[in-house]
Amino acid sequence: MSGFIEGENRQQSTLFPERVDDYVGGNSPVRVIDYFIDKLDISGLGFKAEAADTGRPGYHPRTMLKIYVYGYFNQVHSSRRLEREAQRNVELMWLTGRLAPDFKTIADFRKDNGEAIRLVCREFVMLCRRLNLLADALVAIDGSKFKAVNNRDKNFTRAKMKRRLAEVDASIERYLIELDGTDASAPPEDTRSLKDKIAALDEEMGRLKKFEVRMLEAPDRQLSLTDPDARAMKSRGSGIVGYNVQTAVDTAHHLIVAHEVTNVGIDRRQLTHMAKQAKEIIAPDPKETLSVVADQGYYRGEELLACEAANIETFVAKTDTSGERSKGEFPRSAFRYIPEDDEYECPAGERLIYRFTGNESGKQIRRYWSSACTNCPIRSWCTPSDYRRVSRWEHERVIERAEARIKQHPEMMRIRRATVEHPFGTLKAWMGSTHFLTKTLKKTGTEMSLHVLAYNMKRVISLVGVQKVIEAI
């Protein structure tokens, strides 16, 4: 049939380019991968670069690293798929010099060089700094839940274990009642099915009991059978078994400055740790100030204090955990502190004076109340007790300064949303529905470092181009 574009005859002899290099364009991103890794000090990063004294020589760490960076850059994460790509992908043949390691060798490299791969990711962030892409000393910090390979049915918490044991026990009881109601003169085959079901449930009960013992021995009272480090976490109103990935993202160009994989489901204690990692890269001088913005999940007085001590300026929305507002009572914010008198003024105009200092969970807490509460006409709007007591942490001024900053710059929350959500959405789209392929906290941390390196590399190439990145390297 004529009128269509036709391909060439497979039997026709053709003259291909004599060099593999001719197949790779001058502005191909693979050239950035090649040049960047060739210029790395492999021995300084901790890769196992020593060749074997006996037996078949191994592959150089640069070759293996190029395979992984290229794979994650092109959303090929599986070691088996990388093995196939090394045998048929022209760009990867060019990158490795036509070497094609087997999948076990590829997988072992990622397993054995986790810390070195993380340092490679950091080296690329330092390159971004040399390109002046991290000029603004402002980062947004956030966390997101990523699925582990552990199925939800193979994760046990105390509540889930209690529910599963109750379900099995109820099923056994139901079958026993049916067995008792069976006619004694009935043939054995009529009762064999019920007895088999009861035996299977007894076996399941014994299995669950063993899991319960292991679960109660764990520090957080959780047990995951497939991935021992994966944990059940809340995620957007539902549950997920996985990891909590923390990132600090540059607000200027949305580059991931620092990242961390944790198996703690809440963000309350992550602010200082992530902010200090970002400051080491963006503002390493102790006299320099780094500004960080985070959502309410990071609000904690001790974290704000630690950040201020490290010369990190925080913009974190305060959480309102008190129940006074829901009860129709005056909230804590209605009481104004008067620093020169070390007293509080209540909505009725009375003064709450200092009474004593107590210790709560290692924190020094000062207590204030007024003797006028018993005769106050609006006491019912304030407290059901005889006195309305107000507590003040010894470092309350840190919290007050943080609240004043967020009130002066309400646009920070908009900047946070527009900054940190984009990388998470991109990474999850690249990783697919399964997210992590590896198991344990250490290996998933290595996997996330490769994802972050690929993300940053793509981002920088799109911002400044291949040639400028190579010149900077």
VENFENSUL-V876691 format. One record per helix or strand of 3 or more residues. SS is the DSSP state (A for helix, B for strand). FROM is the first residue (numbers start at 1). TO is the last residue. If there is no record, write none. Layout:
# VENFENSUL-V876691
SS/FROM/TO ; SS/FROM/TO
This chain:
# VENFENSUL-V876691
A/20/23 ; A/29/38 ; A/42/45 ; A/61/73 ; A/79/88 ; A/90/96 ; A/103/112 ; A/114/130 ; B/138/147 ; A/152/154 ; B/155/157 ; A/158/180 ; A/188/217 ; B/222/224 ; B/231/235 ; B/238/250 ; B/256/262 ; A/271/282 ; B/290/294 ; A/296/298 ; A/301/309 ; B/312/316 ; A/332/334 ; B/336/338 ; B/343/345 ; B/351/360 ; B/363/369 ; A/371/375 ; A/379/381 ; B/390/393 ; A/396/408 ; A/411/431 ; A/441/464 ; A/466/472
